[in-house]
Amino acid sequence: MANAEHGGRAAGAFGATAVGPAMAAQARLRVARLALWLVAAVLAARQVAVVLRTPRGDRLTDLETWVGPHGVLHVNGSLYDSTSFTGTPFAGLVLKPLTRTAEQALGWGWTFGTLLLVVALGLIAARALPQPVSRRTSLLAAPVAISLLMLSLPIRNALHLGQTSVIPVLLVLLGCFAVRGQRACGLLIGFAAALQPTVLLFAPLLWFTGRRQAALSTGLTFLGCTAVAWAAMGHDSYTYWVHHLAGTGLGGSADDLANQSLHGSLLRTGLSGPLEISLFLLLGAGVAVLGLRRAVRYARDGQLLLAVALTGCAAIAVSPTTWQHQLLWLLLAVVGRVGKRAGDRYVWPVAVVLVMTLPAKMLLPNMPWLHGLRDNMVLLAAVAAATVVPFLSRTSPHYRSPLPTAYAPPVPARFRRVQLPTLLRRALSRPNLLLELLLLRVTYAAYGQVRAMVAADRSTAEHHGRQIHSLEKWLSIDIERWANHAVVRVNWLRDVLDFSYVSFHFAVPLTILAVLYLRRPADYRWARSALGLATLLGLLGFWLYPLAPPRLMPGSGFIDTVHGVQDFSKPDYGAMTEVANQYAAMPSLHFGWALWCGIVIAVLAPTWWMKSLGLLHPLLTGSAIVATANHWVLDAVGGAAVAGAGFGLTYLLTGPRAAAVTATADTPVSGGRGVPAGKRTPTGD
């Protein structure tokens, strides 16, 4: 106190020094939060625009089936005369009071109402994060949660169809996190169960976590709502609960791929009858018991949101029919923390987000032996979350402080005016293999999708082909036809170049990445970043300048040595006909990737003969793409440009390739940021 009283000026200076960085950090946090809210708003506007731009007969199709000649759900006969209405009789009873006036504005009102429910769901989920959370997490969680919800397939599906699947999830979260008193909690969850019966699985969760009054209130509310619906709509209630076994026979075939339940999965394997029912009941009981035991454990651990998510994942599996718009529970499981290392923490949330936002065909290749896994992707993820994923307890020392990642020091030779992004620091440890494989698969799937989406009309691509050919003539490098006809006359040479074109494009880069991952993890990150950036630039080139390769130029005399003679109006390239854009020639990623391989081998190989062999690969690839009439010479120049740009951008963001530093698991790291205090073993470039 004496120092503060007699040294006020010095204390003020010290305070200003300390407050300055804190104020700057707060300003950055506000900017980040504003940007994330803007992203959430854009995504919400986009979803609404997609729904409202869809023709009336193709949007809100489930909602339209509820509209009769005298208002909403004022239909003659039973609600279940067709398979269009799949809700419970109580859901029909709730919707019946809507009048013809409401019907006129139902499209807009339902869409914006659902949007508001999604926002409320995101806000509640963000507030329910397990404590303690940092101030940054608490401020950024809400817009991130809302953005993920907007991107998820269940929300997009619910908005498009006009479904009520958001309401039960929101009611459960309100009952668990927003209302006070066990009776109110049970009332909300029981009402949700009346709309979606598998929500009854939350009653045991409440009972075994000490909220027995809420569990009883849940059961009584469900029975009361169902009884009211039975009294008012006896025939429909009998049809739903008895004839269709709680809705199992509604909404289309139970073995449809959209039905991500154990029952649907077993039916897709060919099982049926008593054997399938018995196996479904046995597996469903096992998933329910294991899921509830784990949910109770995490609820007692203070992770109630994770417990709710696991219970919902168990409900996905045990429900006889779980359509795509009912799969939202899995997305809530993203809050669970998995992995002791900091680098492993991203695997589970990334996997969940990918499963919930991308079609399964983008996550797994179209191979027959993978169809069983691909067709049940969401179900398997939900069952894994409920039963086996090793979420960390809050009492674990790694829950808040995972093992840090060792980073190499920033290299002085890097551009000083370009800020180094934190996520792009040079990590020395090996990245998580599952996460790398997920990102690799999704990147390649996106690459294939973009190539197919930007396919231009044939006349534009041929016009660009004539431009390239004219430019090559002016430069006196138009050697494609000469090389093509020369190779055709030498059978063994044609076979070698055809095999090189078809086989080496993917095999060699993947082999190099695998070797670097196992032997040189720090160099793996450097090489992988350069390849990824080069590929992104290549996709930009395909979009901006669609180009016909020589083999697709009519009347030019080129011979397609790989695919044979083609009818240009209906070409046939085997399995690639439907998925590949044949006019994506500029730049040539065949040559760009091959040049990347050559540079990486030349830089990292330990002996001169390995470096020389690596440089032969781009030479062989360049000869193959020209001689087989698959690319112009200038396409190879474009491929070299994007490969060079990939390395250049990697240098700009992370600096030159640092000497490798070995670090063992028990090597101390200062704050997880610097270089290990143990051994440093430089390796030559």
Secondary structure, DSSP 8 states (H G I E B T S, - for coil): -HHHHH-HHHHHHHHHHHHHHHHHHHHHHHHHHHHHHHHHHHHHHHHHHHHHHS-TTTSSHHHHTTEETTEET--SS-TTSSSS--S-HHHHHHHTT--HHHHHTHHHHHHHHHHHHHHHHHHHHHHTS-S---HHHHHHHHHHHHHHHHHSHHHHHHHHHT--THHHHHHHHIIIII--SHHHHHHHHHHHHHHSGGGGGHHHHHHHTT-HHHHHHHHHHHHHHHHHHHHHSHHHHHIIIIISTTTTTSSS-TTSTT--SHHHHHHHTT--HHHHHHHHHHHHHHHHHHHHHHHHHHHHTT-HHHHHHHHHHHHHHHSS---GGG-THHHHGGG----SBGGGTTHHHHHHHHHHHS-HHHHS-S-GGGHHHHHTHHHHHHHHHHHT-----TTSTTTTS-B---B----TTS-TTS---GGGS-B-S---HHHHHHHHHHHHHHHHHHHHHT---HHHHHHHHHHHHHHHHHHT---HHHHHHHHHT-HHHHHHHHHHHHHHHHHHHHHHHHHHHHH-HHHHHHHHHHHHHHHHHHHHHHHH--B--GGGSTTS----TTT-S--TTS---GGGTTTS-TTB-SS-HHHHHHHHHHHHHHHH-SSHHHHHHHHHHHHHHHHHHHHTTSS-HHHHHHHHHHHHHHHHHHHHHH-S--------TT---STTTS--SS-------
